[in-house]
Amino acid sequence: MIRKKVVISNELGLHARPAAKIARLAQSYKAKIFLRKGLKEAEAESILDVLSLACSKGTVLEIIAEGEEALEAVEAIAKLITKEIHQL
Amino acid sequence: MKILKGIGVSPGIAIGPAYVLWAGRVKITKHFVEDVDKEILRLQKAIKQTEKELQNIKKNIPDQMSQALSIIDAHLLMIKDPSLKKKTEKVIKEKKVNSEWALMYILSHYKKLFASLKDPYLRDRIYDLEQLIDKTIMALQGDNNQSHPSDPTIIVAHDLSPADTARLKPETTKAFVTEVGSRTSHTAIVARSLGLPAVVAVNNILKEVSPGDILAVDGLKGEVFINPSIEILEEFKRREIRYQEHRVLLSKKAKKAAITKDGRKIAIRANLELVDEIPLVKDYGAEGIGLYRTEYLYVTRKELPTEEDLFHAYRQVVEGVRPYPVTIRTLDIGGDKFASHFDWPEEINPALGLRAIRLCLKNPYLFKVQLRAILRASAFGKIRIMFPLISGVNELKAAKKLLEEVKEDMRQEGLLFDEKIQIGVMIEVPSAAIVADMLAQEVNFFSIGTNDLIQYALAIDRGNEQVAYLYEPLHPSILRIIQYLVKVAQVAQIDVGMCGEMAGELLYIPLLVGLGLKELSMNPQIIPEVKEIICHLSYKECQALAQQAIVLTDAEKIYELLQQWAQERCLIFPWKN
């Protein structure tokens, strides 16, 4: 199981478009990927579940993946959250 | 079995399956499926179809519209959401229910989840999901119409909007049960007009009822039984028979004229809101319409009604109650109802703000369209025009001037109307009551609108629970105003009637007759009882009663006097049964 913590840095938090990007990216990996915020957990490939985590700016999010490509998946999603989505 | 209590707003008994109206959207019933795998296939097919529809929409959006494209993309992602699919399939498998119901179940799960979000933007994403689920349900029902919307059902909803009730077919609706509402809410009015039983303000009804549950509804007692026992069902069937007998008895009484033992005739008319209520108004024995509220056509649609729309409605009413007259009250509406048409600032105190005749005088075009429609309808039967919220002579003259302009236009165009059409004022502002003698020179009749008159005269907001106890129709000031208006009308030789709630209170009837009112307009259901009472009264005795009442110093004493008086004369009031 691979875990990595990231901080949401964009102003609007994980709104619909970033959540959509995450879900789409997560669907492209074979690994089972979860996002955890405090006690709440969401399947990364579900836009509805990601949205219902309600991540605002500054939220600490843990990316968890298991199975094939777990490492790649965690890295890719971490990169998306920290580097790319603040441009959306 | 479970029993819930609410307010019975439309009498009658109904037994049937619940049809739950979710947020005024597609109707869903719950039923059990035997072949779960087949049901899941059905769901998957519908989801695929919705996805295809979205793809088609996407194709037709030009690339420049990136905002619209990204919304569609988000919708596509939602409908393909693996979590949504998994959860819905799980509900079908575990509960063995139809896909429609499983989708609604999942939607309510997400609704709860999203409702707790602080960010309003994210919270609103639930509406996206709602739309998608609606689409999918429509795909399901188009594919295989399993929900039998043609079977008669009992509609259960949080509240019913005019749009909801407009879509319902009366022949497939047995009763209404709503979570909120009151005697005067839209649901209650529509139910009474359609003659359907209705219970409103039933706490938690949406939580307790699942679509398809059998309900037994008593619209008089305000009782709703969920999945009742056989004994209760039989009891309800007996109640239904008793209710039918009661109706037959009342309708016999309804045909009588209301004449006191010593020969004074009181005209008993109905308050009307919907054209559909006319058969009911006639059944209950109304001698015409004393107050036709014309707001309905303005508030039920996005567009303003056209002259043609209004004319058709008014003509139907006039022809429906001929040879009796119809008193049409011109638009009595606040500026807030027109927010979509005019850019007006919000009012801090709308009850004292720009509404009714004030709003019409500020918007002569809006007003003239209605006046033209009324005048055109006057060629088909007897109409009286009544202006609401008049506060003094100038306002009345301004309204009359616009009416004359419309008449002149119509003469030029060769359109027919009643040249002698009567006009009147609704007396509901205290200043109008005080200068009634001056107003009387300008009109053919007064109608006392007690609901607002009491509110303004006593400075009481009925809706404010802190002070609602001070809202007293029997306050000596109100009786004095009525007495004064009757006197002024006699001197000026014009008609005076009453059209507020007060006119339909059985206990007050002897007093109102004694004060000299010759026309009472009320909710149609109460008419047979009012007529019955009047036939047992002596006008002389009522006059004596009024003289006794008018010198008492407070509403409570007057109330006691009325009760004692009624008891001594053995007037049969329903509350004694």
Interface residues (C-beta under 8 A of the other chain):
Chain A: L12 G13 H15 A16 R17 A20 A23 R24 Q27 E43 E45 S46 I47 L48 D49 L51 S52 A54 S56
Chain B: S70 D73 A74 L77 M78 D81 P82 S83 L84 Y110 L113 F114 L117 K118 D119 Y121 L122 R125 L129
